[in-house]
Amino acid sequence: MIINQAQDICFQRLDWDSRCGKRTGRTQVLLRSIPYPYRAMLAICSDLDETPNRRVYWEIMRFLNTAEETTMGPGVGLEVGNSIYFDMPGQFAYWNTDDAGREMVRALIRSGHIDCLHSYGDLAMTRKHAARALDELDRHDCKLEVWVDHGTAVTNFGSDIMQGHGDEVGHEAYHADLTIDYGIIYVWCGRVTSITGQDIPASLSGIFNWRHPIASGQTLVRDAAKQRLARVGNTKYAMHGPNETLRPSVLRDESTVYEFMRCNPHWGGISSCDQGRHIGKVLTDDMLNRLIERSGTCILYTHLGKIDDPRIPLNENAVMAFRRLAEAFRSGSILVTTTRRLLGYRRAVREIAFNSSMWDEKGLRIILNTQADENSMGELSDADLSGLTFYVSDPKTAYMTINGREVTDLKRNGPDHTGRPSISLAWPMLEFPKI
């Protein structure tokens, strides 16, 4: 049984009293909402629009994901993903770049650092364009599971915001069956919020900025209106009400997916400073501290390739912002990861079945079951479970099994900021490729 309680989820043995918070015998286990020891979780979800060439793309990725020397100084050593499209004029795209650029893309997909398919691009007008791209990915054993609508691309899935036809059976751009059969399971159809922190109750505080009362006031009014519309059953803004990162959804061709929502907490609104040249105005101390204080998750909406100087892709303010973020990561405050990994984790928190917990000769046994049921879309992978953390009274006497297999590398953690000890599954960092 799963009961949401703010940032923790309480599980108890099914044949015991199921009311969260009541102890029966010696057993009470709480699932921590964020992997230990972090208090918040953030993914930089960057659409590659206007990235000029593969060199800029690679330099940004090196700066964000390694500690190597770059044109912007030493890299910050985070875990940040990126996106790709195929048919796009006048900028970096798979068919637009050279052989070295395509090999770079494939290496980054395999390592998990390109994790989003940003539509098929403006020049992809038909099902044949989609099929050609998918064939190329399959031929090179490159798997992507996240789809992000792009501008007004005809291959978009979103019909109410992004005006796409990709899931409209009979349209010449229809491709949803091919794309989902290839492996796409998470889709973004244009929904963005100004609220800092998802998977926690929505709060409008923090949007208003006294230095910019008119613009921030308008942003506050817009998000308040979305909340009201969600409460009265408006379909377009339904995700804004519960303020959750993802939800099960059905496309127009009846394909089942998980839809997710992104966030841009800038006071000017969801389209303000959503660029690499201005990201320093978004990843501010106030924004990061608020995310930490609220123990929320955030999939940040941005376009890192929209820059001023290709020779030094990220300006000084952007570099400082990422160094701030790296400090929050290294201090154990914010877990920074890719969009795909964050979505997989949030899905695991929603769907894992906790069958029972009991004391036996080895101690407290925690039993997880990840088999798919009628409410899920396939079985969770081992990677999706990475980082799952359970509060227990004594980590030394607790162990865990997943689908009948005992976890051999369980982490045993001391008290966190709440004063409670825990056990957790490892969260291994992705390995950035050497090219």
DALINTA-V161225 format. One record per helix or strand of 3 or more residues. SS is the DSSP state (~ for helix, > for strand). FROM is the first residue (numbers start at 0). LEN is the number of residues. If there is no record, write none. Layout:
# DALINTA-V161225
<<SS & FROM & LEN> <SS & FROM & LEN>>
This chain:
# DALINTA-V161225
<<> & 2 & 3> <> & 7 & 4> <> & 28 & 4> <> & 39 & 7> <~ & 53 & 12> <> & 81 & 3> <~ & 98 & 13> <> & 113 & 4> <~ & 126 & 13> <> & 145 & 3> <~ & 175 & 7> <> & 185 & 3> <~ & 209 & 22> <~ & 237 & 5> <> & 245 & 5> <> & 255 & 5> <~ & 275 & 6> <~ & 284 & 10> <> & 296 & 6> <~ & 309 & 3> <~ & 315 & 15> <> & 333 & 4> <~ & 338 & 13> <> & 352 & 8> <> & 362 & 7> <~ & 381 & 4> <> & 388 & 3> <~ & 394 & 3> <> & 397 & 5> <> & 410 & 3> <> & 421 & 3>>
